[in-house]
Amino acid sequence: MFGTADAQQRLGGQPYDNTQRVYAGSSDDAALNAGVERYQADPSAQAGLGRFATTGSLTVPLVNLHTSGDPIVPFSQSALYGQKVGRAGATAKFTQMDVDRFGHCTFEAQELLGAFSRLWESIGPRPVALRALAR
């Protein structure tokens, strides 16, 4: 898992636990589960994960740009976050923009500009000083 060392440092211990996890989908799940290294979470570190959890309660507009073949952040995370935003009643502030491509953040300039343009539009009326900059 990416960021485990950082999480352990910030939370003062091992926040993740796979002692009861049964992994499936390999060609030999029994061997996989017998051989995988197991970690037991430190309860205080695990409890501290909550401060990093998202709520979906958006106070400002958010555009989520995600590649469909992202090998680091699964594409399914976008849909799950969109559902969380919906449950929080913040869908008016959320825009999901999907890019059908492999890679993590492998966006083209036009896609990035489109996302920033959508975000700019979502902000709505701006102070006079910002309107002048937008010209």
C-alpha positions as CSV (number, residue, x, y, z in Angstrom):
1,M,0.0,0.0,0.0
2,F,1.3,3.4,-1.0
3,G,1.8,5.8,1.9
4,T,1.9,3.2,4.7
5,A,5.2,4.5,6.2
6,D,3.8,8.0,6.2
7,A,0.5,6.8,7.8
8,Q,2.4,4.9,10.5
9,Q,4.5,8.0,11.2
10,R,1.5,10.4,11.4
11,L,-0.7,8.1,13.4
12,G,2.0,6.7,15.7
13,G,1.6,3.0,14.7
14,Q,0.2,0.5,12.2
15,P,-3.2,1.7,11.1
16,Y,-4.0,-1.2,8.8
17,D,-5.0,-4.8,9.7
18,N,-5.2,-7.8,7.4
19,T,-5.1,-10.5,10.1
20,Q,-8.6,-11.7,9.2
21,R,-8.5,-10.7,5.5
22,V,-9.0,-13.6,3.0
23,Y,-7.6,-12.7,-0.4
24,A,-9.2,-14.1,-3.5
25,G,-8.7,-14.1,-7.2
26,S,-5.3,-15.6,-7.7
27,S,-4.5,-18.9,-9.3
28,D,-3.9,-20.4,-5.9
29,D,-5.8,-18.5,-3.2
30,A,-4.8,-21.0,-0.5
31,A,-1.1,-20.5,-1.1
32,L,-1.6,-16.8,-1.3
33,N,-3.4,-16.6,2.0
34,A,-0.9,-18.9,3.6
35,G,2.1,-16.9,2.5
36,V,0.9,-13.3,2.7
37,E,2.5,-11.2,5.4
38,R,0.0,-10.3,8.1
39,Y,-0.2,-7.1,10.0
40,Q,-2.2,-6.3,13.1
41,A,-3.4,-2.7,13.5
42,D,-2.5,-0.6,16.5
43,P,-6.0,0.5,17.9
44,S,-5.0,4.1,18.5
45,A,-3.5,4.4,15.0
46,Q,-6.5,2.8,13.4
47,A,-8.8,5.2,15.3
48,G,-6.7,8.1,14.0
49,L,-7.6,7.3,10.4
50,G,-10.9,9.0,10.9
51,R,-9.4,12.4,10.7
52,F,-8.3,11.7,7.1
53,A,-11.7,10.4,6.0
54,T,-13.7,12.4,3.5
55,T,-17.3,13.3,4.2
56,G,-18.6,14.3,0.8
57,S,-19.8,17.6,2.4
58,L,-18.5,20.1,-0.1
59,T,-18.3,23.8,0.8
60,V,-16.7,24.8,-2.5
61,P,-17.0,23.4,-6.0
62,L,-14.9,20.3,-6.8
63,V,-14.1,18.8,-10.2
64,N,-12.8,15.2,-10.0
65,L,-10.8,14.3,-13.1
66,H,-9.9,10.6,-13.3
67,T,-8.4,8.2,-15.8
68,S,-10.4,5.0,-16.2
69,G,-7.2,2.8,-16.2
70,D,-5.5,4.3,-13.2
71,P,-3.3,1.6,-11.7
72,I,-2.7,3.6,-8.4
73,V,-6.1,5.0,-7.5
74,P,-8.8,2.6,-8.8
75,F,-11.4,4.2,-11.1
76,S,-14.2,2.8,-8.8
77,Q,-13.1,5.3,-6.2
78,S,-14.6,8.2,-8.2
79,A,-18.0,6.6,-8.2
80,L,-17.8,5.8,-4.5
81,Y,-16.9,9.4,-3.8
82,G,-19.7,10.7,-6.0
83,Q,-22.1,8.6,-4.0
84,K,-20.7,10.0,-0.8
85,V,-21.2,13.5,-2.1
86,G,-24.8,12.6,-3.1
87,R,-25.5,11.3,0.4
88,A,-24.2,14.5,1.8
89,G,-26.5,16.5,-0.4
90,A,-23.6,18.3,-2.2
91,T,-24.0,17.1,-5.8
92,A,-24.6,20.7,-7.0
93,K,-20.9,21.4,-6.1
94,F,-19.5,18.2,-7.7
95,T,-18.5,17.5,-11.2
96,Q,-17.0,14.1,-12.3
97,M,-14.9,14.1,-15.5
98,D,-13.8,10.7,-16.7
99,V,-10.9,10.2,-19.2
100,D,-10.8,6.8,-20.9
101,R,-7.1,6.2,-20.7
102,F,-4.5,4.0,-18.8
103,G,-2.2,5.6,-16.3
104,H,-2.3,7.7,-13.2
105,C,-3.0,11.4,-14.0
106,T,-2.1,10.9,-17.7
107,F,-4.2,13.8,-18.7
108,E,-3.7,15.9,-21.9
109,A,-3.6,19.7,-21.7
110,Q,-7.0,20.0,-23.2
111,E,-8.5,17.8,-20.6
112,L,-6.9,19.7,-17.8
113,L,-8.0,23.0,-19.2
114,G,-11.5,21.7,-19.5
115,A,-11.5,20.7,-15.9
116,F,-10.2,24.1,-14.8
117,S,-12.7,25.8,-17.0
118,R,-15.6,23.8,-15.5
119,L,-14.3,24.6,-12.0
120,W,-14.1,28.3,-12.9
121,E,-17.7,28.2,-14.2
122,S,-18.8,26.4,-11.0
123,I,-17.5,29.2,-8.8
124,G,-20.2,31.5,-10.1
125,P,-20.2,35.3,-9.8
126,R,-16.8,36.6,-8.9
127,P,-15.5,39.9,-7.4
128,V,-14.7,42.6,-10.0
129,A,-11.0,42.0,-9.6
130,L,-11.3,38.4,-10.5
131,R,-13.6,39.2,-13.5
132,A,-11.0,41.5,-14.8
133,L,-8.4,38.7,-14.6
134,A,-10.7,36.3,-16.5
135,R,-10.6,38.5,-19.6
